[in-house]
Amino acid sequence: MAIFAGFGSDNHSGVHPDILNALRNVNGGYVVAYGLDEYTTQAIGQLKEIFGKESSVFFVYNGTAANMLGLRNVTDSFHSIFCAESAHLTVHECCGPENYIGAKLVNIPTPDGKLTVDLIEPFLIGVDDPHMAQPHVISITQATERGTVYRPKEIQDLADFAHKHHMLLHMDGARLSNAAAFLKTGLHEISGKAGVDVLSFGGTKNGMMYGEAVVFFDKNLAKNFEFIRKQGMQLTSKMRYISAQFSAFLNDDLWLRNASHANEMARLLAEQLQSIPGMEISQKVEANMVYAIIPNHCIIKLQKQYYFHRFNERTCEVRLMCSFTTQPQDVLSFSQAIRKTVGAQ
């Protein structure tokens, strides 16, 4: 029996047809390499229309690189970076910050993946003490790894706190589109306009084949990034293939349509699970992921048919992801399988 991988990750989905068409459309002829082409100029211009004319925008292949290089450009090895203990930065980037940047990650426990000033403040120690790592960056994820979404005021509060203490605010925006779709707001309103200094803006999880953008809202922070990107092995020669994807991604709000659909499927999934005895939704469903507690014996049976991740072995909490390709029938079939498994105990 084939295993349905649709709820494992939004990375498991394919590429949106509009993105594939964009790649075909730029595939002919000769184009100057390394981003010195009209397609890259156009895509960067589109992003500047969104994130501000004064922003600096650079393309890289993947999200880990966007985070690592963006942070590397503004951080020294004697600095510390505050993040939620569930952040991709600390859990799923293979000690990248420690290895590549040399900085210290300070992991802060959170109940829902969201940092607050009150949670961060106790960790703000050792300022100007040469024996201790110097606090320099607060890194947040939008939407968080727990599926929750920062409101603009929450981001602004963190930015104000960071700037008051001579720190920067970094945002991992791998699912920024999903957050904006949930809040019914623009991308800039929940990033640069709310005080974010450095942004990783993701496309891969929302219909692109590959490609992320690193956005510096202050051009002075972008100084030397061209060299950092090259040293980091992320200066792609055939950049037109990333740039064309971003242009298609932004045209006619494809990013929003894809994200809105994924979010809608997550809400449908949550509704279906809540109607099943013994199911518990463990986090607010605000983006395109559902966290639920499912009896262990059910997880074991279900994973023979469906690919999804256990988030917590002890509590039997699982993470279920939806994407722009998730269909209502996928959700209903999975829900029926859970209902059948629960009823068979």
C-alpha positions as CSV (number, residue, x, y, z in Angstrom):
1,M,0.0,0.0,0.0
2,A,1.3,3.4,-1.0
3,I,1.7,5.9,1.9
4,F,0.0,9.3,1.4
5,A,2.6,11.9,2.2
6,G,0.3,14.9,2.0
7,F,0.2,15.8,5.7
8,G,3.9,15.4,6.4
9,S,5.1,18.8,5.2
10,D,4.2,21.6,2.8
11,N,7.6,20.8,1.3
12,H,6.1,17.5,0.1
13,S,3.9,19.3,-2.5
14,G,4.9,19.8,-6.1
15,V,5.3,23.1,-8.0
16,H,2.4,25.3,-8.9
17,P,1.7,25.2,-12.7
18,D,2.2,29.0,-13.0
19,I,5.6,28.6,-11.5
20,L,6.5,25.8,-14.0
21,N,5.2,28.0,-16.9
22,A,7.4,30.9,-15.7
23,L,10.5,28.6,-15.7
24,R,9.7,27.5,-19.2
25,N,9.2,31.1,-20.4
26,V,12.7,32.1,-19.3
27,N,14.5,29.0,-20.5
28,G,15.3,30.1,-24.0
29,G,18.4,32.0,-25.2
30,Y,21.4,33.4,-23.4
31,V,21.1,35.5,-20.2
32,V,23.9,37.1,-18.2
33,A,24.7,35.1,-15.1
34,Y,24.8,35.7,-11.4
35,G,21.7,38.0,-11.2
36,L,22.8,40.5,-13.8
37,D,19.7,39.8,-15.9
38,E,16.4,41.5,-16.6
39,Y,14.4,38.8,-14.8
40,T,16.2,39.3,-11.6
41,T,15.9,43.1,-11.9
42,Q,12.2,42.7,-12.4
43,A,11.7,40.3,-9.4
44,I,13.7,42.4,-7.1
45,G,11.7,45.4,-8.2
46,Q,8.5,43.6,-7.4
47,L,9.7,42.7,-3.9
48,K,10.8,46.3,-3.3
49,E,7.3,47.4,-4.2
50,I,6.1,45.2,-1.3
51,F,8.8,45.6,1.3
52,G,9.8,49.2,0.5
53,K,12.0,51.0,-2.0
54,E,14.8,51.4,0.6
55,S,15.0,47.6,1.3
56,S,17.8,45.5,-0.1
57,V,16.8,42.1,-1.6
58,F,18.9,39.0,-2.4
59,F,18.0,35.6,-3.7
60,V,19.3,32.3,-2.3
61,Y,18.3,28.6,-2.8
62,N,16.7,27.6,0.5
63,G,15.4,28.7,3.8
64,T,18.3,27.5,5.9
65,A,20.7,29.5,3.8
66,A,18.4,32.6,4.0
67,N,18.5,32.4,7.8
68,M,22.2,31.6,8.1
69,L,23.4,34.2,5.7
70,G,21.1,36.9,6.8
71,L,22.1,36.4,10.4
72,R,25.8,36.0,9.5
73,N,25.8,39.3,7.8
74,V,24.7,41.2,11.0
75,T,26.2,39.0,13.7
76,D,29.6,38.3,15.1
77,S,30.9,35.2,16.8
78,F,30.7,36.8,20.3
79,H,27.0,37.5,19.9
80,S,24.0,35.6,21.1
81,I,20.7,35.1,19.2
82,F,17.5,34.6,21.1
83,C,14.9,32.3,19.6
84,A,12.0,30.0,20.7
85,E,13.1,26.6,21.7
86,S,10.9,25.2,18.9
87,A,12.4,27.5,16.2
88,H,13.6,25.9,12.9
89,L,16.8,27.9,13.6
90,T,17.7,25.8,16.6
91,V,15.9,22.5,15.9
92,H,16.2,21.8,12.2
93,E,19.2,23.7,10.9
94,C,21.9,21.2,12.2
95,C,23.8,23.6,14.5
96,G,24.1,25.9,11.5
97,P,24.2,29.1,13.6
98,E,26.9,27.7,15.9
99,N,28.9,26.3,13.1
100,Y,28.6,28.9,10.4
101,I,28.1,32.1,12.4
102,G,29.9,31.0,15.6
103,A,27.2,32.7,17.6
104,K,25.4,31.4,20.7
105,L,21.8,30.4,20.4
106,V,19.7,31.1,23.4
107,N,16.6,28.8,23.3
108,I,13.6,30.2,25.2
109,P,10.7,28.0,26.2
110,T,7.3,29.1,24.8
111,P,3.9,27.5,25.2
112,D,2.9,28.3,21.6
113,G,6.1,29.0,19.7
114,K,5.7,32.8,20.1
115,L,8.4,34.9,21.9
116,T,7.3,37.9,24.0
117,V,9.2,40.6,25.8
118,D,8.4,39.0,29.2
119,L,9.8,35.7,28.1
120,I,13.0,37.2,26.6
121,E,13.8,39.7,29.4
122,P,15.2,37.2,32.0
123,F,17.7,36.1,29.3
124,L,19.0,39.6,28.7
125,I,22.2,39.3,30.8
126,G,25.9,40.0,30.5
127,V,25.6,43.1,28.4
128,D,29.1,44.7,28.0
129,D,30.6,41.9,30.1
130,P,33.6,40.6,28.0
131,H,33.2,37.2,29.7
132,M,29.7,36.6,28.3
133,A,28.0,36.3,24.9
134,Q,26.5,39.7,23.9
135,P,22.8,39.8,23.1
136,H,22.4,40.9,19.6
137,V,19.5,39.4,17.7
138,I,16.0,38.3,18.5
139,S,14.8,35.8,15.9
140,I,11.1,35.0,15.5
141,T,9.3,32.8,13.0
142,Q,6.1,33.9,11.1
143,A,4.1,31.7,11.2
144,T,5.7,29.9,14.1
145,E,6.7,26.2,14.0
146,R,3.6,25.6,16.3
147,G,1.2,27.1,13.7
148,T,0.6,30.3,15.5
149,V,0.8,33.8,14.1
150,Y,2.3,37.0,15.5
151,R,0.0,40.0,15.3
152,P,1.6,43.3,14.1
153,K,1.6,44.8,17.6
154,E,3.3,41.7,19.0
155,I,6.1,42.1,16.4
156,Q,6.3,45.8,17.0
157,D,6.7,45.2,20.8
158,L,9.6,42.8,20.1
159,A,11.2,45.2,17.7
160,D,10.9,48.1,20.1
161,F,12.4,46.0,22.9
162,A,15.2,44.8,20.6
163,H,16.1,48.3,19.4
164,K,15.9,49.8,22.9
165,H,18.6,47.3,23.9
166,H,20.7,47.9,20.7
167,M,19.6,44.5,19.2
168,L,18.1,43.5,15.9
169,L,14.9,41.7,15.1
170,H,15.2,38.8,12.5
171,M,12.2,37.0,11.1
172,D,12.2,33.6,9.6
173,G,9.4,34.0,7.1
174,A,9.3,30.6,5.6
175,R,5.5,30.8,6.0
176,L,5.1,34.5,6.0
177,S,2.5,34.1,3.3
178,N,0.3,31.9,5.4
179,A,0.5,34.4,8.3
180,A,-0.5,37.3,6.1
181,A,-3.4,35.2,4.6
182,F,-4.6,34.4,8.1
183,L,-4.4,38.1,9.3
184,K,-5.8,39.4,6.0
185,T,-3.0,41.8,5.7
186,G,0.0,42.6,3.5
187,L,3.5,41.0,3.8
188,H,5.2,44.2,4.7
189,E,2.7,45.0,7.5
190,I,3.8,42.0,9.5
191,S,7.5,42.3,8.8
192,G,9.4,45.5,8.0
193,K,6.6,47.9,8.8
194,A,6.3,46.3,12.2
195,G,10.0,46.8,12.9
196,V,11.7,43.7,11.5
197,D,15.3,44.4,10.4
198,V,16.2,41.2,8.5
199,L,13.7,38.9,6.8
200,S,13.9,35.4,5.2
201,F,11.0,35.4,2.8
202,G,10.0,31.9,1.7
203,G,8.5,30.6,-1.5
204,T,9.4,26.9,-1.5
205,K,6.7,25.9,1.0
206,N,4.0,27.8,-0.9
207,G,4.3,26.6,-4.5
208,M,7.8,27.4,-5.7
209,M,10.3,24.8,-6.8
210,Y,13.1,26.4,-4.8
211,G,14.2,29.9,-3.8
212,E,14.0,32.3,-0.9
213,A,14.7,36.0,-0.5
214,V,16.8,37.7,2.1
215,V,15.4,41.2,2.8
216,F,17.3,43.9,4.7
217,F,15.0,46.8,5.5
218,D,17.9,49.0,6.3
219,K,20.4,49.1,3.4
220,N,23.3,49.6,5.8
221,L,22.6,46.2,7.2
222,A,23.1,44.7,3.8
223,K,26.7,45.9,3.5
224,N,28.9,43.0,2.5
225,F,26.0,40.6,1.9
226,E,27.1,40.1,-1.7
227,F,30.4,38.6,-0.4
228,I,28.7,36.6,2.4
229,R,26.3,35.1,-0.1
230,K,29.2,34.0,-2.4
231,Q,31.2,32.6,0.5
232,G,28.1,30.8,1.6
233,M,27.8,29.0,-1.8
234,Q,24.4,30.6,-2.5
235,L,25.2,32.9,-5.4
236,T,23.5,31.0,-8.2
237,S,24.8,31.5,-11.6
238,K,21.5,30.9,-13.4
239,M,19.6,33.2,-11.1
240,R,16.9,33.8,-13.7
241,Y,15.3,30.5,-12.6
242,I,14.8,31.8,-9.0
243,S,13.8,35.3,-10.2
244,A,11.2,34.1,-12.6
245,Q,9.6,32.0,-9.9
246,F,9.3,35.0,-7.6
247,S,7.8,37.1,-10.3
248,A,5.1,34.5,-11.0
249,F,4.7,34.0,-7.2
250,L,3.9,37.7,-6.8
251,N,1.8,38.1,-9.9
252,D,-1.9,38.2,-9.4
253,D,-1.3,37.4,-5.7
254,L,-0.5,33.7,-6.3
255,W,1.3,33.7,-3.0
256,L,-1.9,34.7,-1.3
257,R,-4.1,32.3,-3.1
258,N,-1.9,29.4,-2.4
259,A,-1.5,30.3,1.3
260,S,-5.2,31.0,1.8
261,H,-6.1,27.5,0.4
262,A,-3.5,25.8,2.6
263,N,-4.9,27.6,5.6
264,E,-8.5,26.7,4.7
265,M,-7.6,23.0,4.5
266,A,-5.9,23.2,7.9
267,R,-9.1,24.7,9.4
268,L,-11.2,22.0,7.7
269,L,-8.9,19.3,9.1
270,A,-9.1,20.8,12.6
271,E,-12.9,20.8,12.4
272,Q,-13.0,17.2,11.3
273,L,-10.6,16.1,14.1
274,Q,-12.6,17.9,16.7
275,S,-15.7,15.9,15.8
276,I,-13.9,12.6,16.6
277,P,-14.0,11.3,20.2
278,G,-10.6,11.2,21.8
279,M,-9.0,13.8,19.6
280,E,-7.6,17.0,21.0
281,I,-6.3,20.0,19.1
282,S,-3.3,21.2,21.1
283,Q,-2.5,24.5,19.4
284,K,-4.5,27.3,17.8
285,V,-5.0,26.6,14.1
286,E,-4.0,29.9,12.5
287,A,-1.8,29.0,9.6
288,N,-1.5,25.8,7.6
289,M,-0.7,23.3,10.3
290,V,-2.7,21.4,12.9
291,Y,-1.3,20.0,16.1
292,A,-3.3,17.3,17.7
293,I,-3.0,14.6,20.4
294,I,-3.9,11.2,19.0
295,P,-3.8,7.9,21.0
296,N,-0.6,6.1,20.4
297,H,-2.1,2.9,19.0
298,C,-3.9,5.1,16.4
299,I,-0.7,6.8,15.4
300,I,1.0,3.5,14.8
301,K,-1.8,2.3,12.5
302,L,-2.3,5.6,10.7
303,Q,1.4,5.9,9.8
304,K,1.1,2.7,7.8
305,Q,-1.1,4.7,5.4
306,Y,-0.2,8.4,6.0
307,Y,3.1,10.2,6.4
308,F,3.1,12.7,9.3
309,H,5.3,13.7,12.1
310,R,5.1,13.0,15.8
311,F,6.0,16.2,17.6
312,N,6.1,14.9,21.1
313,E,6.6,11.2,21.8
314,R,5.5,11.5,25.4
315,T,2.2,13.2,24.8
316,C,1.5,11.6,21.4
317,E,1.2,15.1,19.9
318,V,1.4,15.1,16.1
319,R,1.9,17.8,13.4
320,L,-0.3,17.7,10.4
321,M,0.6,20.0,7.5
322,C,-1.6,21.3,4.6
323,S,-0.4,22.9,1.4
324,F,-1.7,24.6,-1.7
325,T,-2.2,21.1,-3.2
326,T,-4.2,19.6,-0.3
327,Q,-7.8,18.8,-1.4
328,P,-10.9,18.6,0.8
329,Q,-11.2,14.9,-0.1
330,D,-7.6,14.3,1.2
331,V,-8.8,15.8,4.5
332,L,-12.0,13.9,4.6
333,S,-10.3,10.6,3.8
334,F,-7.7,11.1,6.5
335,S,-10.4,12.0,9.0
336,Q,-12.4,8.9,8.2
337,A,-9.2,6.8,8.6
338,I,-8.7,8.3,12.1
339,R,-12.3,7.8,13.0
340,K,-12.1,4.2,11.9
341,T,-8.9,3.6,13.8
342,V,-10.3,5.2,17.0
343,G,-13.5,3.2,16.7
344,A,-11.5,-0.1,16.3
345,Q,-9.8,0.2,19.8
